[in-house]
Amino acid sequence: MKTEFVLLFLMLPILFQCIVGTLAVKKKVKLSLGLVGLINLLSTLLILFLVFKYIDYGAQQVQNHDGLWVVGLFALTGFGVLLSLIIFLVQWLVKRFHKPTEAKE
């Protein structure tokens, strides 16, 4: 149960960036793409802290003082941040270089 919770929780900022970032590029929401990226980064840091506390509490309950899970958590979070940055970069490039087509009358 713990692994599924952590993976789902760490995927939330990536899903937010994909959905709301795409809407920001299409200008269907009042948020700018930069603000969406900032919200994504701050929520990733908040979720990292919450997941860290959750797993630390579980490790203390079973008296597991290994600490190797911290390396895995930061590696997984680093991969998530890298994926979010790639998604943000693609969205920014689309917004910057996409020329809207005009409707023919």
Secondary structure, DSSP 8 states (H G I E B T S, - for coil): -HHHHHHHHHHHHHHHHHHHHHHHHTT-SSS-HHHHHHHHHHHHHHHHHHHHHHHHHHHHHTT----HHHHHHHHHHHHHHHHHHHHHHHHHHHHHH--------
